[in-house]
Amino acid sequence: MLNVVGFEFITNADSFIMIRLRPKVGKSKGSGFMTAQKSRISSSCKSHQGISLEGANGGWGACSSALDYEWTDAEWLKYRERTVRQSDDFAYCMPLNIYRLYLGSWQTRGGRDREYLSYGEIAERLVPYIKQMGYTHVQLMGVLGIKTGVGSKASEKALYTPDPKHGSPCDLKGFVNRLHCAGIGVIAEWDIIGYVGTDGVHARSDMESVDVFGEDGRADLLDLSREETREYLILNAVYWLEKYHFDGLHVSSVERLLYPELGGELDWSIANLDSPAINGCAVELFRGLNEEIRARFGDVLMIAEESTAWSRLTDSVADGGLGFSLKWNVGWTNDLFEYVQTDPIFRKYLHGKLSYSMTSAFSEKHVLPAFRADVFGEGCSLIERQFGQLEDKFKGLRVFCMYMMSHPGKKISFMGDEYGQFSHRSPDKQLEWFMTDFDNHKSFRDFVGALNDFYLRNDEFWADDFSWNGFRWVLADESERNLLAFERRNRSGGRLLCVFNFSGVDVTDYLLTLPDDIPYPDVDGGARPSDTEWEVVFSSEDYMNSNAVRLIGGRLKVSLSQRSGIYLAPRRGMKAFAEIKTDCFRA
C-alpha cells in the first residue's frame, strides 16, 4: 500500500499533470509532489520533504483538459459495482467476453494505411459492431502512453498521455463514456515494460537525483527496490482508472519483471519465491499495486499477462498471492493450438492437450486467450492454425470456438478472428473487412455472433468459472475417436451438456454415460440425469432439427459429423435462447 493517506491529480501553471501527496504520519514532515516536467529540474523548496518523479523525454500530457471531463456513465458504474465488485470468494459471477483490438488498424479512414480515425469516429463504428457481435468488453492495445521511439527504442513512453493520433485526452474519455453508455466495458493495456526511456524515470529525494532504471535503460534492469519507484507506478495505474474510468488494466509481460535475470530464456517451470531468479521487488510492486487498486476501486479488473507456472497469482495478498483479478491461461492456448494444427489421424496421441487443462483450471482465475502474444506476427491468425483444406478449417474453427466458450474461464479473442481473416494483422494496415463479402467468412461471423449471444444468455457458462461446482466431466479419455464431453452448471441447478467431435470422421449413436451420483432439483423435478430428456440447443452444424441425440433405454446416444460440436439442455426447464439462422453454420 502507498505511504500516503491521500493524493489528488492537479495541473500546474504549465498545464503539466502533478500529484499532490499527503504522506502518512512519520513518513514526511510536509506535503509532497510527484510532477511531470519537460526536463529535469532541481528543487529549492526543502520544506516539501517529498519526492518528485520526472519523466523521460518530457511530454507527460501538456493538456489541462486531461483532468476535466463531464461524465454521463453513472448507470454503467452502478452496474459495474453491482456485478464486478468482488464477493467474499472473488467469484466474478458475470459474463466476460473480451474483444481485443488495436484502434489504429481496426478501421482506418477510407481503408488507407496510417490514416487514423478519431476516437469519436471509432466509437460510432465500434459500438454497434460490439453490440451486434455480443462481446461484453473491449481491450485497447497501445492507448496508454506515447511511443517516442522506433525499433529497439519503441518502448519509450510518456506515461500520462494517451495515444494522440486519435485525438486528445478528452476525446479518449468521450470514447470510454460512449461505450459505457452503450453497456460495453473498456479495459486498457498497461505496459510496465514500456515505461522506460533513454534517460529512464528519475526520482528525487532529499534533492538527490537517483536513476530508478538500469544504466542502459533496459526494462529488465528496472530498479524496483526504491519505494518511490513502486509508488510512482502504482499512482500511474490509479490515474488511468480514476480519470479515464477504465474498467480494468491488462498488465503486460508480468513474467519479465518477476524473472528479470532470465530475459528471453524464461524457464516456465520456475515458480517459487525461494528461487534466486525471482525479483522480490517486482513481487512487492504487484502486491502493492493490487492492494491499492482493490482498496480504492474494488470493482475494476487487474488482469495479468503471465506465461510461467507462478502459483497463486490471483490469490489475495492476505493469502500470500499477488492479488490480480484474473490471469491469462497461456498454457491452455499453447496446448489447444498444437492440437488443432495436427492432422486428426494423429490427434489421438495428443488427446491430453484437450483434457490436461482441467488439472489446473481452478488453480487460478483464468482468462482464455484465443491467440498468442505476438498477434502482429506472421502466421498468427486463428483460422490459419486449423488443419486441413478451407472447408475443414472453418469446421475446425467453429468447434474450436464452441469448446473455448464452454471451457471454464473468461474469454478474450483478437480482432479479425471473428470472421476468419487469414493474413496476419498489422498495426499499420486496416483489417481485411472485404473478406466478409465471401459467404464462408460472413457465415462464420454470424456463427460467432450467435455463439456469443448464447454465452450471454446462459449463465451455466459463466456463473461458476473457478470451481469444480461449475464443471463435470462426462467423457475425458476417448482419445481413439477424438471425442470430449462435459457438463457446465450454474448455481441454481441448471446445466448444459457440451459434446465435441475433433476427429475427421462422423460418429453415430455414441453412448454417453452421464453422471448419476448427483440429483438436480429445481430443473426437472429432481430426476437423475439418466431420466432426463435432452435436446440440442446450439450446434456448430445444422443439428437443430435432427436426430443428433436420442434417449434409448435411459441412456444418451449422440451422433456428430466430423469436426463439430453440440450443446444440449434438459427438455424440461430449458431456458429460452436466441433463434439462430441455419445459414450461419455452413462454410
KAJOLIN-V189132 format. One record per residue. N is the residue number from 1. RES is the residue in one letter. OMEGA is omega in degrees with one decimal (999 if undefined). Layout:
BEGIN
N	RES	OMEGA
N	RES	OMEGA
END
This chain:
BEGIN
1	M	-178.3
2	L	177.9
3	N	176.4
4	V	177.6
5	V	178.4
6	G	177.7
7	F	176.7
8	E	177.6
9	F	-179.3
10	I	173.1
11	T	178.4
12	N	-175.0
13	A	-179.6
14	D	178.1
15	S	175.1
16	F	-176.3
17	I	176.2
18	M	177.0
19	I	178.5
20	R	-176.8
21	L	169.4
22	R	-173.3
23	P	173.6
24	K	-179.5
25	V	178.1
26	G	-179.1
27	K	-179.7
28	S	-179.0
29	K	-178.8
30	G	178.4
31	S	-178.2
32	G	179.0
33	F	162.0
34	M	-174.4
35	T	174.6
36	A	-175.9
37	Q	178.3
38	K	-179.9
39	S	179.1
40	R	177.1
41	I	177.3
42	S	-178.7
43	S	177.5
44	S	-176.7
45	C	-175.3
46	K	-177.5
47	S	-180.0
48	H	-178.8
49	Q	-178.5
50	G	-179.8
51	I	176.6
52	S	-179.6
53	L	-174.7
54	E	-174.5
55	G	176.5
56	A	175.1
57	N	179.5
58	G	172.0
59	G	-180.0
60	W	176.1
61	G	179.6
62	A	-175.6
63	C	-177.0
64	S	-179.6
65	S	180.0
66	A	-178.2
67	L	-175.3
68	D	175.1
69	Y	179.4
70	E	-176.0
71	W	176.4
72	T	-175.8
73	D	-176.5
74	A	-179.0
75	E	178.0
76	W	-178.6
77	L	174.9
78	K	177.5
79	Y	-179.7
80	R	180.0
81	E	-177.4
82	R	-172.8
83	T	-173.9
84	V	-177.5
85	R	-171.3
86	Q	175.5
87	S	-177.4
88	D	-179.6
89	D	177.3
90	F	-170.6
91	A	-175.2
92	Y	-177.3
93	C	-176.5
94	M	173.3
95	P	177.6
96	L	-177.5
97	N	-167.0
98	I	175.0
99	Y	-177.2
100	R	-177.6
101	L	172.7
102	Y	-171.8
103	L	-176.3
104	G	-178.9
105	S	175.7
106	W	168.9
107	Q	178.5
108	T	-178.6
109	R	-179.5
110	G	-178.5
111	G	-177.5
112	R	-177.8
113	D	172.6
114	R	171.2
115	E	-164.3
116	Y	172.8
117	L	175.4
118	S	176.8
119	Y	-179.7
120	G	179.7
121	E	177.9
122	I	-179.6
123	A	179.5
124	E	-178.4
125	R	-173.3
126	L	-175.7
127	V	-179.7
128	P	-179.7
129	Y	-180.0
130	I	177.7
131	K	179.4
132	Q	-176.2
133	M	173.9
134	G	174.9
135	Y	-179.8
136	T	-176.4
137	H	166.5
138	V	174.5
139	Q	-172.4
140	L	176.4
141	M	168.9
142	G	-179.0
143	V	-175.2
144	L	177.8
145	G	177.6
146	I	173.0
147	K	-175.9
148	T	179.9
149	G	176.5
150	V	178.3
151	G	-177.0
152	S	-179.7
153	K	-175.1
154	A	-178.1
155	S	178.4
156	E	-174.7
157	K	169.4
158	A	-159.9
159	L	-174.8
160	Y	-177.8
161	T	174.3
162	P	-179.0
163	D	-173.3
164	P	-175.4
165	K	177.2
166	H	179.1
167	G	-175.4
168	S	173.4
169	P	178.4
170	C	177.6
171	D	177.2
172	L	177.1
173	K	176.4
174	G	176.5
175	F	179.8
176	V	-179.3
177	N	-179.2
178	R	179.7
179	L	178.1
180	H	-179.3
181	C	176.6
182	A	178.7
183	G	-178.9
184	I	177.6
185	G	-177.8
186	V	176.6
187	I	179.6
188	A	178.4
189	E	-175.9
190	W	-171.2
191	D	179.5
192	I	-180.0
193	I	-178.9
194	G	-178.0
195	Y	-179.3
196	V	175.8
197	G	-179.5
198	T	177.4
199	D	-177.3
200	G	173.4
201	V	-168.6
202	H	-179.5
203	A	175.7
204	R	175.1
205	S	-175.6
206	D	173.9
207	M	178.8
208	E	178.6
209	S	179.7
210	V	178.3
211	D	-177.7
212	V	171.8
213	F	179.6
214	G	-175.6
215	E	-178.5
216	D	176.3
217	G	-179.3
218	R	-177.9
219	A	-176.3
220	D	174.5
221	L	177.2
222	L	-176.5
223	D	-180.0
224	L	178.9
225	S	178.8
226	R	179.5
227	E	179.8
228	E	-179.9
229	T	-179.1
230	R	179.5
231	E	177.6
232	Y	179.3
233	L	179.1
234	I	-179.9
235	L	176.0
236	N	177.1
237	A	178.0
238	V	-178.8
239	Y	-177.7
240	W	-179.2
241	L	-176.1
242	E	-172.4
243	K	-177.9
244	Y	175.2
245	H	175.4
246	F	-177.7
247	D	177.5
248	G	175.0
249	L	171.6
250	H	-177.5
251	V	-172.9
252	S	169.5
253	S	-179.2
254	V	-176.1
255	E	-179.5
256	R	174.6
257	L	179.5
258	L	-178.2
259	Y	-173.7
260	P	-175.8
261	E	-177.8
262	L	178.1
263	G	-179.2
264	G	-178.9
265	E	-176.0
266	L	172.0
267	D	-171.0
268	W	-179.2
269	S	-178.9
270	I	-176.7
271	A	174.7
272	N	-173.9
273	L	179.6
274	D	-178.7
275	S	177.8
276	P	179.5
277	A	-176.9
278	I	174.8
279	N	-177.8
280	G	179.0
281	C	175.4
282	A	175.7
283	V	179.0
284	E	178.0
285	L	-175.4
286	F	176.9
287	R	178.5
288	G	178.4
289	L	-175.0
290	N	174.0
291	E	-179.0
292	E	-179.3
293	I	-179.4
294	R	-179.4
295	A	-174.9
296	R	-174.7
297	F	178.4
298	G	-176.9
299	D	172.6
300	V	-177.2
301	L	172.1
302	M	-171.4
303	I	-177.3
304	A	168.1
305	E	-172.3
306	E	-167.5
307	S	-175.5
308	T	178.5
309	A	178.2
310	W	-177.2
311	S	173.5
312	R	178.9
313	L	-177.1
314	T	171.0
315	D	179.4
316	S	178.5
317	V	179.6
318	A	180.0
319	D	177.0
320	G	179.8
321	G	177.0
322	L	171.3
323	G	176.7
324	F	177.4
325	S	-174.9
326	L	178.1
327	K	174.0
328	W	175.6
329	N	-176.4
330	V	177.0
331	G	176.1
332	W	-179.3
333	T	-178.0
334	N	-179.8
335	D	-176.4
336	L	177.7
337	F	177.9
338	E	-178.6
339	Y	-173.7
340	V	177.0
341	Q	-176.6
342	T	174.4
343	D	-179.1
344	P	178.9
345	I	-175.4
346	F	-177.2
347	R	180.0
348	K	179.1
349	Y	-178.7
350	L	-174.6
351	H	178.0
352	G	176.9
353	K	177.3
354	L	-170.9
355	S	-174.3
356	Y	-177.0
357	S	-177.9
358	M	177.0
359	T	179.8
360	S	-175.2
361	A	-174.9
362	F	175.8
363	S	174.8
364	E	173.0
365	K	-166.0
366	H	162.9
367	V	-178.8
368	L	178.2
369	P	179.8
370	A	-179.6
371	F	172.8
372	R	-171.3
373	A	-175.9
374	D	-174.5
375	V	179.1
376	F	180.0
377	G	178.7
378	E	173.7
379	G	-174.5
380	C	-178.2
381	S	-174.9
382	L	-177.9
383	I	-179.5
384	E	179.6
385	R	-178.0
386	Q	-179.5
387	F	169.2
388	G	176.9
389	Q	-171.7
390	L	-178.8
391	E	178.5
392	D	-179.5
393	K	179.6
394	F	175.7
395	K	179.6
396	G	-179.4
397	L	179.5
398	R	179.6
399	V	173.4
400	F	-177.8
401	C	178.9
402	M	177.4
403	Y	178.9
404	M	-175.5
405	M	-178.1
406	S	-179.9
407	H	177.8
408	P	-179.0
409	G	174.9
410	K	-169.5
411	K	171.1
412	I	178.4
413	S	-173.3
414	F	-177.7
415	M	179.2
416	G	179.3
417	D	-177.9
418	E	174.1
419	Y	173.1
420	G	176.0
421	Q	-177.9
422	F	-173.8
423	S	-177.4
424	H	178.2
425	R	178.5
426	S	177.3
427	P	-176.7
428	D	-177.2
429	K	177.7
430	Q	173.0
431	L	-178.3
432	E	-176.9
433	W	179.1
434	F	179.7
435	M	-179.5
436	T	172.9
437	D	177.6
438	F	-172.0
439	D	-175.9
440	N	178.5
441	H	178.6
442	K	-178.4
443	S	177.2
444	F	176.4
445	R	176.4
446	D	178.4
447	F	179.9
448	V	177.2
449	G	178.6
450	A	178.7
451	L	177.1
452	N	179.4
453	D	177.9
454	F	177.0
455	Y	-179.0
456	L	-173.2
457	R	-174.1
458	N	-173.5
459	D	171.6
460	E	-177.6
461	F	-176.0
462	W	-177.0
463	A	-178.5
464	D	-175.6
465	D	-166.6
466	F	174.4
467	S	179.2
468	W	177.1
469	N	-177.9
470	G	-175.0
471	F	177.2
472	R	176.3
473	W	170.5
474	V	179.4
475	L	-174.8
476	A	-168.0
477	D	178.3
478	E	-175.2
479	S	-176.9
480	E	-177.9
481	R	179.7
482	N	-179.1
483	L	178.5
484	L	178.3
485	A	176.5
486	F	175.3
487	E	167.5
488	R	-172.5
489	R	171.9
490	N	-173.3
491	R	-180.0
492	S	176.7
493	G	178.8
494	G	-178.6
495	R	174.0
496	L	177.7
497	L	-176.3
498	C	-176.3
499	V	-175.2
500	F	173.8
501	N	-179.3
502	F	-176.7
503	S	178.1
504	G	179.1
505	V	178.4
506	D	176.5
507	V	-177.3
508	T	175.4
509	D	176.3
510	Y	-175.1
511	L	177.2
512	L	174.6
513	T	-176.2
514	L	177.3
515	P	-176.9
516	D	-177.4
517	D	-178.3
518	I	175.7
519	P	-179.7
520	Y	177.1
521	P	176.2
522	D	177.2
523	V	-178.2
524	D	176.9
525	G	178.2
526	G	-179.0
527	A	174.0
528	R	-179.9
529	P	-178.1
530	S	178.9
531	D	-172.7
532	T	172.4
533	E	-177.5
534	W	172.7
535	E	-178.8
536	V	178.8
537	V	174.2
538	F	-176.3
539	S	174.0
540	S	176.5
541	E	-176.8
542	D	-178.9
543	Y	-166.7
544	M	-178.7
545	N	-176.0
546	S	176.2
547	N	-177.8
548	A	-177.4
549	V	176.5
550	R	175.8
551	L	-175.6
552	I	178.3
553	G	179.3
554	G	179.9
555	R	-172.4
556	L	174.9
557	K	-177.9
558	V	175.5
559	S	-177.1
560	L	172.6
561	S	-179.2
562	Q	176.6
563	R	-178.9
564	S	178.9
565	G	177.7
566	I	167.1
567	Y	178.3
568	L	176.5
569	A	174.9
570	P	-176.8
571	R	177.6
572	R	178.6
573	G	-179.0
574	M	-180.0
575	K	179.1
576	A	176.3
577	F	-175.0
578	A	174.2
579	E	-173.6
580	I	178.8
581	K	-174.8
582	T	-176.9
583	D	179.0
584	C	-178.1
585	F	-172.7
586	R	176.9
587	A	999
END
